[in-house]
Amino acid sequence: MKTNYLFPVIFRKIGWIMFIPFFVLGIAYLCNCDLTFPSSKVFSLIPFGIMNNDDWGDELIVLGLTVSLIFIAFSRERDEDECIAEIRMHSLVWAIIVNYALLIVATFLIYDIAYLYFIDINIFTVLFLFIIKYNIALYKFRRINND
């Protein structure tokens, strides 16, 4: 089956290489470790001023995590076929449903700054859940078919 929306196989390895340092930086940033990033005046829509001085730390971490997780999640398998495409689709639907169920539950149970931290993490949970579910389902599929 032709899947034009998937990256080449090598992008999964690139994604993992990118993911590890950005994940560590993200955890350090959430824990309020003293990280120094370049800063400059940036255009801002929401805060009170049009141009604000901001360090680029959170933007670089979000960009790195997003790109690396997309590379991991949406790279072709060496043996990509209809069965793997079906596993991929079911895993993605499952991840979206679970992600939004978590968001709904958290909206009613988590408040104040903890909720903002949860939302910061929730940006990535769809991709995390998809990668975990897809790899487990793919492992089970391959184990059954190799027997």
Secondary structure, 3 states (H helix, E strand, C coil): CCCCCCECCHHHHHHHHHHHHHHHHHHHHHCCCCCCCCEEEEECCCCCCCEEEEECHHHHHHHHHHHHHHHHHCECCCCCCHHHHHHHHHHHHHHHHHHHHHHHHHHHHCCHHHHHHHHHHHHHHHHHHHHHHHHHHHHHHHHHHHC
